[in-house]
Amino acid sequence: MRPSYKTTMRACFVGYIVQAIVNNFVPLLFVTFQSSYDIPLGQITFLITINFAIQLAVDALSAVFIDRIGYRAAVVIAHIGAAVGLVLLTILPETMGYAGILISVAFYAVGGGLLEVVVSPIIEACPTENKEKAMSMLHSFYCWGHVGVVLLSTVFFALCGIGNWKILTLIWAVIPFANLIVFTRTPIYSLHADGETGIKPRKLFANKLFWMLMLMMLCAGASEQAISQWASAFAERGLGVSKTIGDLAGPMAFAALMGTSRLIYGKYGERIDLDRFIKFSCALCIACYLCIALVPSPLVGLISCAVCGFSVGILWPGTFSKASASIKGGGTLMFALLALAGDVGCSGGPTLAGLISDRFGGDLRVGILSAIVFPIVLLISVFIAGKHRKSAKI
């Protein structure tokens, strides 16, 4: 059968699973790295920092080079980086120790950063009837990838032992290798009609709606990660359960409900008004933050963490869709900058919560309460953007 745009969309869905693998698998091995290679906690923490920093750099630089090399080359390079990084992780640490892990992380971080920038415009360009549904469905696959990585890795380690982590790493590496082959053959469509070019940077930067959307993306990333990054610790401290149970009841439940929100819109989007869904989600997110921070019951707090996953599900893909519909010709530049703003939020949200918690003796409730500013600002931004969207179209 000749590949069609449906094949392209499926490959994009798998691409987001690849991104979930490179972002969420290695953290499951941090304790193993500490004991196996005698790496202190500070250096382990730096692995997270370098992964995020490289992805941010790729977000920023991709606006310059992706249009020059093309979407197909960019997405293939992304998958190569992800696959090679995972394979090197099973080889380099044995001879280079911590430096080998850093090199491996750098490779898959480049892949993850490129995937975040290039996959959304590829699927936006596919000739589908409802772009918002397709975008929401795409982003739901990151959530299901996250759930699958945590669940299947936990089962593998329980059955085969953590000592066989390299085997599982190579198994995960098969997915990006296989998907890059699909991307070499499937059609890649352009965001622009024949003879058209993307919007000029000066014109984009002069658009007030663009900056409002950038703020929305920052707040979407911060609202999501301020809870997601601290869900496991909150579960362990609040309920006194083991790390395994904490991971399953905290971040995995958060990811599952976030994926459910995106799946619902991806399936029934034509019946749901996107603006209303985002406003409802922001209000629900604020309510979840308040329950986590102010209700003394640990169980209510844990349930609120999970429900918060549902509330933030539409915020990131919904903002992408609003930007694509409102700013015609934004192209790679707009998608790259929106991804950059989202990643800044993903870093800033949990960082603010952690710093405030530390100032109050490690009380995560206080830190999470401080991060409520992000969904509040996002809700206000949605109302403002809705009023000015028609007049700001370009």
C-alpha positions in Angstrom: 0.0 0.0 0.0 1.3 3.4 -0.9 1.9 5.7 2.1 -0.7 8.5 2.5 -1.2 11.4 4.9 -2.8 8.9 7.4 0.6 7.1 7.5 2.2 10.5 8.1 -0.1 11.1 11.0 0.5 7.7 12.6 4.3 8.3 12.3 3.8 11.6 14.0 1.9 9.9 16.8 4.8 7.4 17.3 7.2 10.4 17.2 5.6 11.8 20.3 5.9 8.3 21.9 9.6 8.5 21.1 9.8 11.9 22.8 8.1 10.4 25.9 10.7 7.6 25.9 13.7 9.9 25.8 12.2 12.2 28.5 10.9 9.7 30.9 12.9 6.4 30.7 16.4 7.5 31.9 15.1 9.1 35.1 13.9 5.6 36.1 17.6 4.6 36.1 19.0 7.4 38.2 19.4 5.3 41.3 21.0 2.5 39.3 23.4 5.0 37.8 24.3 6.2 41.2 25.2 2.7 42.5 26.6 1.2 39.4 28.9 4.1 38.4 29.4 5.8 41.7 27.9 9.0 40.6 26.9 11.6 43.2 23.4 13.0 43.3 24.5 16.5 42.1 25.8 15.0 38.9 22.7 12.9 38.4 20.6 16.1 38.8 22.7 17.7 36.1 21.5 15.0 33.6 18.1 16.6 33.8 19.5 20.1 33.4 21.6 19.2 30.4 18.7 17.4 28.7 16.4 20.4 29.2 19.1 22.9 28.2 19.9 21.2 25.0 16.2 20.9 24.1 15.7 24.6 24.7 18.7 25.4 22.5 17.3 23.2 19.7 13.9 25.0 20.1 15.7 28.3 19.6 17.9 27.3 16.7 15.4 25.3 14.8 13.6 28.4 13.6 16.7 29.2 11.6 17.7 25.8 10.1 14.6 23.6 9.8 13.1 25.5 6.8 16.5 25.2 5.1 16.9 21.5 5.5 13.2 20.6 5.3 10.8 18.8 7.6 11.7 15.4 6.4 15.4 15.7 7.1 14.7 17.4 10.5 12.3 14.6 11.7 14.7 11.9 10.5 17.6 13.5 12.3 15.5 13.8 15.4 14.8 10.0 15.4 18.4 9.2 14.7 19.4 11.3 17.7 16.9 9.6 19.9 17.9 6.1 18.8 21.6 6.7 18.9 21.4 8.3 22.3 19.6 5.3 23.7 22.0 2.8 22.1 25.1 4.8 23.3 23.6 4.7 26.8 24.3 0.9 26.9 27.9 1.3 25.7 29.6 4.5 26.7 29.1 4.4 30.5 31.1 1.2 30.7 34.2 2.9 29.3 33.7 6.6 30.1 31.5 6.5 33.2 29.5 9.7 33.8 30.9 11.4 30.7 29.5 8.6 28.6 26.0 9.1 30.1 26.3 12.8 29.4 27.1 12.2 25.8 24.2 9.8 25.4 21.8 12.3 27.0 23.1 15.0 24.6 22.3 12.8 21.6 18.7 12.0 22.6 18.1 15.5 23.9 18.8 16.9 20.4 16.3 14.3 19.1 13.7 15.2 21.7 14.1 18.9 21.0 13.7 18.5 17.3 10.7 16.3 17.7 8.9 18.9 19.8 9.4 21.5 17.1 8.9 19.6 13.9 6.1 17.1 14.6 3.4 19.6 15.3 3.7 21.5 12.1 4.0 18.3 10.1 0.6 17.1 11.4 -0.8 20.6 11.1 0.0 20.5 7.4 -1.7 17.1 6.8 -5.0 17.5 4.8 -7.3 16.8 7.7 -10.8 18.3 8.2 -10.3 19.2 11.9 -6.9 20.5 12.7 -7.6 21.0 16.4 -8.7 17.4 16.8 -5.6 16.1 15.1 -3.3 18.3 17.2 -5.0 17.2 20.5 -4.8 13.5 19.4 -1.1 14.0 18.6 -0.3 15.4 22.0 -2.3 12.6 23.8 0.3 10.1 22.4 3.0 11.8 24.5 0.9 11.1 27.6 0.3 7.4 26.6 4.0 7.1 25.8 4.8 8.4 29.3 2.3 6.0 30.9 3.7 3.1 28.8 7.3 3.9 29.7 6.7 3.9 33.4 4.3 0.9 33.5 6.2 -1.4 31.1 9.6 -0.5 32.5 8.3 -1.2 36.1 7.0 -4.6 34.9 10.3 -5.4 33.1 12.4 -4.5 36.1 10.1 -6.6 38.4 10.3 -9.6 36.1 13.8 -9.4 34.8 15.6 -7.4 37.4 17.0 -3.8 37.2 20.4 -5.3 36.3 19.1 -6.0 32.8 18.3 -2.3 32.1 20.5 -2.3 29.0 18.3 -4.9 27.3 15.2 -2.7 27.9 17.1 0.4 26.7 17.8 -1.4 23.4 14.2 -2.5 23.1 13.1 1.2 23.5 15.6 2.2 20.9 13.9 0.0 18.3 10.9 2.4 18.2 12.8 5.5 16.9 14.8 3.4 14.5 11.6 1.9 13.0 9.8 5.1 12.9 12.6 7.0 11.1 12.3 4.5 8.2 8.6 5.3 7.9 9.4 9.1 7.8 11.8 8.5 4.9 8.9 7.2 2.8 5.7 8.8 3.9 4.5 12.1 2.3 5.4 15.3 4.1 3.1 18.3 3.4 3.9 22.0 3.5 2.2 24.5 5.8 2.2 27.0 3.0 0.3 27.0 -0.3 2.3 26.9 -3.5 4.1 30.2 -4.1 3.6 31.4 -0.5 6.3 31.9 2.1 6.2 32.0 5.9 5.6 35.2 7.8 8.6 37.5 8.3 10.0 37.6 11.8 9.4 41.4 12.1 5.8 41.1 11.2 5.3 38.1 13.6 6.9 40.0 16.5 4.8 43.0 15.9 1.6 41.0 16.3 0.3 41.4 19.9 -1.7 38.2 19.6 1.5 36.3 19.1 2.9 37.5 22.3 -0.3 36.7 24.1 0.0 33.1 22.7 3.6 33.0 23.8 2.4 33.9 27.4 -0.3 31.2 27.2 2.3 28.6 26.1 4.6 29.5 29.0 1.7 29.3 31.5 0.5 26.0 29.9 3.9 24.4 30.4 4.3 25.8 33.9 0.8 24.7 35.0 1.5 21.2 33.7 5.0 20.6 35.1 4.6 22.3 38.5 2.3 19.4 39.4 3.8 16.7 37.3 7.4 17.0 38.5 6.3 17.0 42.1 3.5 14.5 42.0 5.7 11.5 43.0 7.3 13.3 45.9 3.9 14.5 47.1 2.5 11.0 46.9 5.3 9.6 48.9 5.3 12.3 51.6 1.5 12.7 51.8 0.6 9.0 51.9 3.8 7.4 53.0 3.8 4.8 50.2 6.8 3.3 48.4 8.4 5.0 45.4 6.9 2.4 43.0 3.4 3.0 44.3 4.1 6.7 44.4 5.1 6.8 40.8 2.1 4.8 39.7 -0.4 6.8 41.8 1.3 10.2 41.1 2.9 11.0 37.8 1.5 8.0 35.9 -2.1 8.8 37.0 -1.4 12.5 36.1 -0.2 11.4 32.6 -3.1 9.0 32.1 -5.7 11.6 32.8 -3.9 14.3 30.8 -3.9 11.8 27.8 -7.6 11.2 28.4 -8.4 14.9 28.1 -6.5 15.2 24.8 -8.1 11.9 23.6 -11.6 13.2 24.3 -11.0 16.4 22.3 -9.2 14.4 19.6 -12.2 12.2 19.2 -15.1 14.6 19.7 -13.4 18.0 18.9 -16.0 19.0 16.3 -18.6 19.0 19.0 -16.6 21.0 21.6 -15.8 24.7 21.5 -12.0 24.9 22.0 -12.1 28.3 23.8 -14.7 27.0 26.2 -12.8 23.8 26.8 -9.6 25.7 27.6 -11.4 28.1 29.9 -13.1 25.2 31.7 -9.7 23.4 32.0 -8.1 26.5 33.4 -10.8 26.8 36.1 -10.5 23.1 36.9 -6.7 23.5 37.1 -7.0 26.4 39.6 -9.5 24.3 41.7 -7.0 21.4 41.7 -4.2 23.6 42.9 -6.3 25.0 45.7 -7.3 21.5 46.8 -3.7 20.3 46.8 -2.5 23.3 48.7 -5.3 23.9 51.2 -7.2 20.7 51.8 -5.4 18.8 54.6 -6.5 15.3 53.5 -3.6 13.5 51.7 -6.0 11.4 49.7 -7.8 14.5 48.4 -4.4 16.0 47.5 -3.4 12.9 45.6 -6.8 12.8 43.7 -6.4 16.4 42.9 -2.9 15.8 41.4 -4.4 13.2 39.1 -7.4 15.4 38.1 -5.0 18.2 37.5 -3.6 16.0 34.7 -7.0 16.1 33.0 -7.2 19.9 33.5 -3.9 20.7 31.8 -4.4 18.2 28.9 -5.8 20.6 26.4 -3.7 23.7 27.3 -0.6 23.0 25.3 -2.1 21.5 22.1 -5.1 23.9 22.3 -2.7 26.9 22.3 -0.9 25.5 19.3 -4.2 25.1 17.5 -5.3 28.6 18.4 -2.0 30.0 17.1 -2.2 28.1 13.8 -5.8 29.2 13.2 -5.2 32.9 14.2 -1.8 33.7 12.7 -1.7 32.5 9.1 1.7 31.8 7.7 3.4 31.5 11.1 5.1 28.3 10.0 8.2 26.9 11.5 9.3 30.1 13.2 6.0 30.4 15.1 5.9 26.7 16.1 9.6 26.8 17.3 9.1 29.9 19.4 5.9 28.6 20.9 7.7 25.3 21.8 10.5 27.5 23.3 8.0 29.4 25.5 6.4 26.2 26.6 9.7 24.6 27.6 10.6 27.8 29.5 7.3 27.3 31.4 8.0 23.6 31.9 11.3 24.6 33.7 9.9 27.7 35.5 6.8 26.1 37.0 8.4 23.3 39.0 11.4 25.5 39.8 9.2 28.1 41.4 7.3 25.5 43.3 10.5 23.9 44.5 12.2 27.2 45.5 9.1 28.4 47.5 8.8 25.0 49.1 12.4 25.1 50.2 11.9 28.5 51.8 9.0 27.1 53.8 10.9 24.0 55.2 10.1 21.7 52.3 6.4 22.2 52.4 5.2 21.2 48.9 1.7 22.5 49.5 3.0 26.1 49.8 5.2 25.7 46.7 2.3 24.4 44.7 0.1 27.2 45.9 2.6 29.8 44.7 2.5 28.2 41.2 -1.3 28.8 41.0 -0.4 32.1 39.4 0.3 30.3 36.1 -3.2 28.8 35.4 -4.7 32.1 36.6 -2.7 34.2 34.1 -3.5 31.6 31.4 -7.2 31.9 32.1 -7.0 35.7 31.9 -5.0 35.4 28.7 -7.6 33.2 27.0 -10.3 35.9 27.6 -8.0 38.6 26.2 -6.9 36.6 23.2 -10.5 35.8 22.4 -11.5 39.4 22.3 -8.5 40.5 20.1 -8.1 37.4 17.8 -10.2 38.6 14.9 -8.7 42.0 14.7 -5.2 40.6 15.2 -5.3 38.1 12.3 -2.6 38.6 9.8 
